[in-house]
Amino acid sequence: AYDTDLVLPWVDRMVLSTNPFVERLTFFWHRHWANSREQVSPPQLMLQQNDLFRRYSDFGPNAGATFRDLAREVTVNPSMLRYLTGEYNVRGAPNENYARELMELFGLGVTDASGKPNYSENDVQQLAKALSGWQIDDKNPDDAKSYFTPDRWYNGPKIVFGKFGNYHADEAVDLVLGQPNHAAFIVTKLWSEFVAAPPDAATQQKLIATYTGGGMKLKPLLEQILTSRALFTSIAEPNLVKPPVVFAVGAMRALGVQITDTTVSDHLDQMGQVPYFPPTVAGWEGGLSWLNTNTALARFGFVAKLVSTQKIDDVLGETAGAAYDRAYAAVGRPWVAAGTEKAIRDYAGRAQSSSSKLRRERQLMLRSLILAGPDGQVM
């Protein structure tokens, strides 16, 4: 069973946020550094990690936020230590889980652009030794802390990426982020969150230069991504599939609906994405994998349920065209392709409208089709 006490407050925060970008980026970090409630207990550890991600997503109070600082904090964060069993990584019995994922999923990727491996098994083993010695104090779950125990740390020489030293956790993170492929890896990951087509070589180099030249600062990099012309090339025909959470939150914001029950968490489960419950440490696959027969029906069903709870006025004698226009305005005038609009208008013309009940049903279906039809699945 999903922990609705965790899920619903965060979704509600997304819906009510005056700056949706902060929650969108927080959700990106949650998927990038994926931890699951199924392996993390007590649940307060997940909430603390969520607050950590939000600090690195809100550039108002934290304009100088860097990926390096985020990576260092996440590495010894209680939720991550528990999820990837880092608390059991001790001298004499190294636990390689986090060391491997720090390179494979969080900081480098398995190979570079030419297919050359970014790290070796020896690098994993040696990095794990550097990351040893951390424990969790969660006697007070609301104020859980991680702490370093020198006697549990492998105090001795390590050779990582061919470099010799007696490394600690922060230095281990710096070694990974200092590798040649790191910048391209994280730049591409953040770009793909907002733009479907990969960046061309010139754009990628400019983004990498901004990132590395700025000391891994996140704000300048994201500003460059979000003001790139590439972001607007698909504005006339969006082509980035909305993840279920983005889809659900967007629909609720468009309709002005807030959370009053478990409808959204129930439907997110059916859509295949529940916050705090990623299927693996790699997060969710994303892209077109979001759309199959079952998940598409769940998306439409969610929107139809939201629309059905709203007050829909009956307009006596309302024409099919006027009914479409009213429905379109009611759901926030989203992007709708010309062909889709024609098909929905055709439906409006065929739908029965001889009674108040039938006109209300037509209006409900029009709003649902506009908001949850094929064009509602992309951004």
Disulfide bonds with the S-S distance in Angstrom:
none
